[in-house]
Amino acid sequence: MNSPESAAESAAAAPICSAKGCRTEAVWVLAWNNPKLHTPERRKTWLACEEHREHLSSFLDVRGFLKDVVTLAEWESGTDGRP
């Protein structure tokens, strides 16, 4: 019989923010691409917590990389408008 997942194991499996040093659970997906490297339809992703969403979005946007910001729930459910 498998043992129930511990709270620590569950937390370790939760997506975390991509900001350097942040270990907070992510709630946002920042979809981006570098047009010099990626085809227009390709989307790379960074995850962000509430605290770092604006900072990470600004970092990508100033470089012309940011394409979309949606909640993690929307991204996972596919209701973010992706084809």
Rosetta constraint file for C-alpha pairs under 8 A:
AtomPair CA 5 CA 9 HARMONIC 6.20 0.50
AtomPair CA 5 CA 10 HARMONIC 6.47 0.50
AtomPair CA 6 CA 10 HARMONIC 6.23 0.50
AtomPair CA 7 CA 11 HARMONIC 6.09 0.50
AtomPair CA 8 CA 12 HARMONIC 6.09 0.50
AtomPair CA 9 CA 13 HARMONIC 6.37 0.50
AtomPair CA 10 CA 14 HARMONIC 6.57 0.50
AtomPair CA 14 CA 25 HARMONIC 6.45 0.50
AtomPair CA 14 CA 26 HARMONIC 7.93 0.50
AtomPair CA 15 CA 25 HARMONIC 5.84 0.50
AtomPair CA 15 CA 26 HARMONIC 5.60 0.50
AtomPair CA 15 CA 47 HARMONIC 7.58 0.50
AtomPair CA 16 CA 22 HARMONIC 7.67 0.50
AtomPair CA 16 CA 23 HARMONIC 5.80 0.50
AtomPair CA 16 CA 24 HARMONIC 5.55 0.50
AtomPair CA 16 CA 25 HARMONIC 4.36 0.50
AtomPair CA 16 CA 26 HARMONIC 4.67 0.50
AtomPair CA 16 CA 47 HARMONIC 6.74 0.50
AtomPair CA 16 CA 48 HARMONIC 7.28 0.50
AtomPair CA 16 CA 49 HARMONIC 7.52 0.50
AtomPair CA 17 CA 22 HARMONIC 6.03 0.50
AtomPair CA 17 CA 23 HARMONIC 6.27 0.50
AtomPair CA 17 CA 24 HARMONIC 5.78 0.50
AtomPair CA 17 CA 25 HARMONIC 5.96 0.50
AtomPair CA 17 CA 26 HARMONIC 4.72 0.50
AtomPair CA 17 CA 46 HARMONIC 7.72 0.50
AtomPair CA 17 CA 47 HARMONIC 4.97 0.50
AtomPair CA 17 CA 48 HARMONIC 4.33 0.50
AtomPair CA 17 CA 49 HARMONIC 5.33 0.50
AtomPair CA 17 CA 52 HARMONIC 7.76 0.50
AtomPair CA 18 CA 22 HARMONIC 7.04 0.50
AtomPair CA 18 CA 46 HARMONIC 5.82 0.50
AtomPair CA 18 CA 47 HARMONIC 5.19 0.50
AtomPair CA 18 CA 48 HARMONIC 5.87 0.50
AtomPair CA 19 CA 48 HARMONIC 6.97 0.50
AtomPair CA 19 CA 52 HARMONIC 6.68 0.50
AtomPair CA 19 CA 56 HARMONIC 7.20 0.50
AtomPair CA 24 CA 49 HARMONIC 6.26 0.50
AtomPair CA 25 CA 48 HARMONIC 7.93 0.50
AtomPair CA 25 CA 49 HARMONIC 6.10 0.50
AtomPair CA 26 CA 47 HARMONIC 5.65 0.50
AtomPair CA 26 CA 48 HARMONIC 4.89 0.50
AtomPair CA 26 CA 49 HARMONIC 4.37 0.50
AtomPair CA 26 CA 50 HARMONIC 7.65 0.50
AtomPair CA 26 CA 72 HARMONIC 7.33 0.50
AtomPair CA 27 CA 47 HARMONIC 7.27 0.50
AtomPair CA 27 CA 48 HARMONIC 6.13 0.50
AtomPair CA 27 CA 49 HARMONIC 5.33 0.50
AtomPair CA 27 CA 50 HARMONIC 6.83 0.50
AtomPair CA 27 CA 71 HARMONIC 5.78 0.50
AtomPair CA 27 CA 72 HARMONIC 5.14 0.50
AtomPair CA 27 CA 73 HARMONIC 7.58 0.50
AtomPair CA 28 CA 47 HARMONIC 5.68 0.50
AtomPair CA 28 CA 48 HARMONIC 4.99 0.50
AtomPair CA 28 CA 49 HARMONIC 6.29 0.50
AtomPair CA 28 CA 50 HARMONIC 7.48 0.50
AtomPair CA 28 CA 53 HARMONIC 6.96 0.50
AtomPair CA 28 CA 69 HARMONIC 6.84 0.50
AtomPair CA 28 CA 70 HARMONIC 5.77 0.50
AtomPair CA 28 CA 71 HARMONIC 4.36 0.50
AtomPair CA 28 CA 72 HARMONIC 4.89 0.50
AtomPair CA 29 CA 45 HARMONIC 6.36 0.50
AtomPair CA 29 CA 46 HARMONIC 5.90 0.50
AtomPair CA 29 CA 47 HARMONIC 4.77 0.50
AtomPair CA 29 CA 48 HARMONIC 6.34 0.50
AtomPair CA 29 CA 69 HARMONIC 5.72 0.50
AtomPair CA 29 CA 70 HARMONIC 5.41 0.50
AtomPair CA 29 CA 71 HARMONIC 5.84 0.50
AtomPair CA 29 CA 72 HARMONIC 5.43 0.50
AtomPair CA 29 CA 75 HARMONIC 7.02 0.50
AtomPair CA 30 CA 45 HARMONIC 5.48 0.50
AtomPair CA 30 CA 46 HARMONIC 5.14 0.50
AtomPair CA 30 CA 47 HARMONIC 6.17 0.50
AtomPair CA 30 CA 48 HARMONIC 7.35 0.50
AtomPair CA 30 CA 57 HARMONIC 6.86 0.50
AtomPair CA 30 CA 66 HARMONIC 7.09 0.50
AtomPair CA 30 CA 67 HARMONIC 7.63 0.50
AtomPair CA 30 CA 68 HARMONIC 5.94 0.50
AtomPair CA 30 CA 69 HARMONIC 4.62 0.50
AtomPair CA 30 CA 70 HARMONIC 6.76 0.50
AtomPair CA 31 CA 43 HARMONIC 5.70 0.50
AtomPair CA 31 CA 44 HARMONIC 5.71 0.50
AtomPair CA 31 CA 45 HARMONIC 4.64 0.50
AtomPair CA 31 CA 46 HARMONIC 6.71 0.50
AtomPair CA 31 CA 66 HARMONIC 6.30 0.50
AtomPair CA 31 CA 67 HARMONIC 5.57 0.50
AtomPair CA 31 CA 68 HARMONIC 5.08 0.50
AtomPair CA 31 CA 69 HARMONIC 6.20 0.50
AtomPair CA 32 CA 43 HARMONIC 5.36 0.50
AtomPair CA 32 CA 44 HARMONIC 5.25 0.50
AtomPair CA 32 CA 45 HARMONIC 6.10 0.50
AtomPair CA 32 CA 60 HARMONIC 7.38 0.50
AtomPair CA 32 CA 65 HARMONIC 5.21 0.50
AtomPair CA 32 CA 66 HARMONIC 4.48 0.50
AtomPair CA 32 CA 67 HARMONIC 4.95 0.50
AtomPair CA 32 CA 68 HARMONIC 6.88 0.50
AtomPair CA 33 CA 37 HARMONIC 7.88 0.50
AtomPair CA 33 CA 38 HARMONIC 6.17 0.50
AtomPair CA 33 CA 40 HARMONIC 7.53 0.50
AtomPair CA 33 CA 42 HARMONIC 6.50 0.50
AtomPair CA 33 CA 43 HARMONIC 5.46 0.50
AtomPair CA 33 CA 44 HARMONIC 5.75 0.50
AtomPair CA 33 CA 65 HARMONIC 5.17 0.50
AtomPair CA 33 CA 66 HARMONIC 6.83 0.50
AtomPair CA 33 CA 67 HARMONIC 7.24 0.50
AtomPair CA 34 CA 38 HARMONIC 5.64 0.50
AtomPair CA 34 CA 64 HARMONIC 7.82 0.50
AtomPair CA 34 CA 65 HARMONIC 5.41 0.50
AtomPair CA 35 CA 39 HARMONIC 6.62 0.50
AtomPair CA 35 CA 40 HARMONIC 6.61 0.50
AtomPair CA 35 CA 65 HARMONIC 7.36 0.50
AtomPair CA 38 CA 42 HARMONIC 6.09 0.50
AtomPair CA 47 CA 72 HARMONIC 7.96 0.50
AtomPair CA 48 CA 52 HARMONIC 5.78 0.50
AtomPair CA 48 CA 53 HARMONIC 5.11 0.50
AtomPair CA 48 CA 56 HARMONIC 7.41 0.50
AtomPair CA 49 CA 53 HARMONIC 5.97 0.50
AtomPair CA 52 CA 56 HARMONIC 6.05 0.50
AtomPair CA 53 CA 57 HARMONIC 5.94 0.50
AtomPair CA 54 CA 58 HARMONIC 5.99 0.50
AtomPair CA 55 CA 59 HARMONIC 6.23 0.50
AtomPair CA 56 CA 60 HARMONIC 6.40 0.50
AtomPair CA 57 CA 61 HARMONIC 5.92 0.50
AtomPair CA 57 CA 66 HARMONIC 6.81 0.50
AtomPair CA 57 CA 69 HARMONIC 7.86 0.50
AtomPair CA 58 CA 62 HARMONIC 5.94 0.50
AtomPair CA 59 CA 63 HARMONIC 6.90 0.50
AtomPair CA 60 CA 64 HARMONIC 6.43 0.50
AtomPair CA 60 CA 65 HARMONIC 5.09 0.50
AtomPair CA 60 CA 66 HARMONIC 5.05 0.50
AtomPair CA 61 CA 65 HARMONIC 5.64 0.50
AtomPair CA 61 CA 66 HARMONIC 4.82 0.50
AtomPair CA 70 CA 74 HARMONIC 6.40 0.50
AtomPair CA 70 CA 75 HARMONIC 6.58 0.50
AtomPair CA 70 CA 80 HARMONIC 6.63 0.50
AtomPair CA 71 CA 75 HARMONIC 6.34 0.50
AtomPair CA 72 CA 76 HARMONIC 6.08 0.50
AtomPair CA 73 CA 77 HARMONIC 6.09 0.50
AtomPair CA 74 CA 78 HARMONIC 5.98 0.50
AtomPair CA 74 CA 79 HARMONIC 5.14 0.50
AtomPair CA 74 CA 80 HARMONIC 5.32 0.50
AtomPair CA 75 CA 79 HARMONIC 6.48 0.50
AtomPair CA 75 CA 80 HARMONIC 5.57 0.50
AtomPair CA 78 CA 82 HARMONIC 6.86 0.50
